[in-house]
Amino acid sequence: MKTKKMQWIKEKINRNKKNVTTYTFLFFALLLIGILIRTIGISKFPNALNCDEASSGYEAFSLLNYGIDRNGKHFPVFLIAWGGGQNALLTYLIIPFIQLFGLNTLSVRLPLALVGCISLPLVYFLFKKIGNQKLGLLAFFFFTICPWHIMKSRWGLESNLFPDIMIWFAFFFIKGIEEKNKYCYYFSFLLAGISAYSYGTSYYFLPIFLIPLLGYTYYKKKISLKQAIYSLTIVGIVSLPIIFYVLINTFNLKEIAFPFLTIPKLEVNRYQEITSIFKGNFFINSLSNFLQSIRILITQNDYLPWNAMKWYGIQYLYSSLFTCVGIIHSCKKKKKITIKYDYLFQIWLVVGIILTFICEPNINRLNILIPPLLYYTIVGLYLVSLKIKKYFYVILTLYVVSFCSFLYNYTQEDFTTYGTFEGHLEEVIAFANQWENKEIYITEKIQSSYIHVLFYTKYDTRKFVETVVYEDEKAPFKHVVSFGNFHFIDIENTEIQKNAVYIIKKEEQEKLELEKYKVYSFKNYLVMET
């Protein structure tokens, strides 16, 4: 009898060792795959630079080298940028990469790629802590191959920092409570405060998410009232400059400027532009926003191909079935599996849905709503794995095949055909810029052409501030007419000047008598010397 019992114990120990080895192998395999997918060739895929990427990069270059942004502000907490503003956190994260690698596409994209890579193991540990190791690995697998998370990690849109930072918040918040680790717990609220600098929707999301979350956590006796007050105090202190920014721009107060910090006064607020609170017909706009948001979440497509690819969506189209399973399970009183801190994601989802009423929707504007949806998808998948183990590997195979198909099609995408992206401009601008004694005219057919010139020439920001001419300095989008020897024109309505250089798109060549001039051909552009 003792011999059988000892044998059973040995077999169990061996099984546990085998499981640990398997889980460890899967963890590092997924981590390696996830890192490679988010970092390999990020300068080439996407194969064009977005105007917002160029803007964040040039602002980082300016702050690093001259201590001012392109609007002449010293270390602003929010960038004036185009006129209506741009969130500043990504720009500050780019600065050390420019110091290391110079101002280029790699430096602009690396911060978000690394943020995405850091999120992957944190997702594993988060789901392991609220469930078990199997749930953690499933979450790790799903995030690793998730189209939304891959695409947003591979280009430098500043708003895409927000959901990752809040995923980090969730991990450290739960870890701090579970392990009674006050450093992790309070660090989570430091992250929440920092997230206020990542995207304008955070101004609405943070208070209506954190206050109920802390209230319910206190009700469940997981934290004390003192901890809850300290938590909100940390968020308030960290985000205080952005709170002042909102107050200054809401109530038309004066700008606050120091040599080491500027809280700017904008002519137009970006957060007002993207929300319906500040517009007429509030209720009609809110309902329209909500219905459009629901359509985007159901179809997983906002018709902006840099946010989601048509046949893959945010998380592969068929994943919505598992999302529904997860949400339904969460709403049941008697749950088949118990997931700790399910209420955190319930509050997160509800607050995200509230935001759909006030935010004019596309996928990047709704990005804070995506993590709880992915949470419910993962829970749904886990429930299915428990109920139909036999077919679960078929489902996993379907995901792997979909992932491989997505990767192939993603790398074939030509982003130069998208309105806000411009590719192959660096060599064109460098070539034209060799004529320093000539005026250089650039077609407005190139999206936000002036920011690309600043980016690729690494233009002296002080000289730009001194020489820039705007069509209207108080416009929501300040149209640059010229700076230095660069001019930005509508080629159709401009008289060709002598002793000048013109950069035009090839599609415009029929409008000009090119045979009169010396013309140099590049991939999508022509450089014309008169």
PyMOL commands that set and color helices and strands:
alter all, ss='L'
color gray80, all
select helices_A, chain A and resi 2-39+51-66+89-101+105-130+133-145+147-153+158-178+182-195+202-219+225-238+240-250+270-273+282-299+319-331+342-358+367-387+389-412+415-417+426-432+449-457+461-467+491-493+506-511+514-516
alter helices_A, ss='H'
color red, helices_A
select strands_A, chain A and resi 49-50+78-79+86-87+256-258+261-263+421-422+439-443+469-470+480-483+486-489+500-505+518-521+525-529
alter strands_A, ss='S'
color yellow, strands_A
deselect
rebuild
show_as cartoon
